[in-house]
Amino acid sequence: MRRKDMNVTDKRQLANNIQNLEDDTMMYNNIDFDTYFKNYPDEKGYFGKYGGSYIPPELQTAMNEISEAYQTICKSRKFISELRRIRKEFQGRPTPISHLARLSDKIGTGVQLYVKREDLNHTGAHKLNHCMGEVLLAKYMGKKKVIAETGAGQHGVALATAAAYFGLECDIYMGAVDIKKQAPNVARMKILGARVIEVTDGLQTLKEAVDAAFMAYCKEYKDAIYCIGSVVGPHPFPMMVRDFQSVVGIEAREQFLDMTGELPDAVVACVGGGSNAMGVFSGFLNDPVDIYGVEPLGRGTALGDHAASLTYGEEGVMHGFNSIMLKDQKGEPAPVYSVASGLDYPSSGPEHAFLHDLGRVKYDVVTDDETIDAFFELSRMEGIIPAIESSHAVAYGMKLAKQMGKGSILINLSGRGDKDMDYIIEKCGIK
Ligand SMILES: Cc1ncc(COP(=O)(O)O)c(C=O)c1O
């Protein structure tokens, strides 16, 4: 029942429930989640032992400038109100939560599934939430250009959009394999005025695109900012991207309470680098809610057949940050695979590694086949075509609903699947 449809007694009961929730504090291994965001990361960008900044000294100077500028503007009333206005008038926020009534009925255990509709955010995914913030910061710092990597093309499209909005140049590095797989997004970036630079090293996917974007940034840091596409990279990016994405969790918590009078029993999101997941999780870390991050198991558990870094990886440094990563026998980042270009990365953000070790978030996996089934199931039962990345979260939410027996699950639907349709039809035909 929505708040507006409630009588006075219902409203009082709801207010009581909410007050009790606000008074509750979640403690995990002595970490108090009531004060978590004030304490993590620390000044050097560490979440426990994860995070930090492992980059050459000249780049460190550039990162320090970004960090200082962010610390100043994130407290500035002008910056906050400009970002709020953009979120409302340009991005179309808040995005709604939809109840998946038919899919819940079909599963039949009584568990109710809901999705937070980041597919309805302008450009069709959550990525624009941090891109508008990052480019606003670049503009404030007087930069002329933004540089980034992209896997699925969603971060590239979002950054190209933000660059067009603010009038900055935009260079996007993308692996040759992903360029072929995500052709509609490549066309969108070009139409938006960005330069798409093909990366043909190694596996020609996301990791190599990050390598190439970092190299370009090393040459261009005086005039450009590297707008990292997830909660990865050196400090301050994991913190900054999380902060920009936290709008998802803030909205979702309020909307879910408004729709149902309760919090969800579980929150689920897919994890590549981990930005959509950190966005939605941040709204519920201090609540009595089970939180699940879903990684891609791809074709199976053999190294090279998946990209489930938190589930199967170990501590290591890559791309300027310490986290949990998949390593080959030489200790280098291992080759990874996923049907979803946006999840095809051998590590995840340092905050995820921290939450993993604390046990506050449970990380688990789904296969390509389960994901593709979920892609068709959500499309046909609910009229929502999900991104193949987000389909991982949907697949896991459906499995969880079968196990739980009762309660509610909120799934972060990080993006829409238009970009994946040609690939899915070529791979599977129309089922
Ligand atoms: C729709 C969508 N969801 C999720 C992801 C994974 O990124 P992250 O883990 O940073 O949310 C991507 C990456 O491209 C994406 O396009």
The ligand as an ORCA input file, in Angstrom:
! r2SCAN-3c Opt
* xyz 0 1
  C      24.159     -2.083    -17.837
  C      25.431     -2.358    -17.104
  N      25.366     -2.916    -15.877
  C      26.479     -3.196    -15.173
  C      27.737     -2.944    -15.695
  C      28.943     -3.309    -14.889
  O      29.578     -2.203    -14.345
  P      29.540     -1.934    -12.797
  O      29.891     -3.227    -12.128
  O      30.546     -0.881    -12.591
  O      28.159     -1.517    -12.439
  C      27.852     -2.352    -16.976
  C      29.167     -2.044    -17.545
  O      29.326     -1.653    -18.663
  C      26.669     -2.061    -17.691
  O      26.717     -1.520    -18.912
*
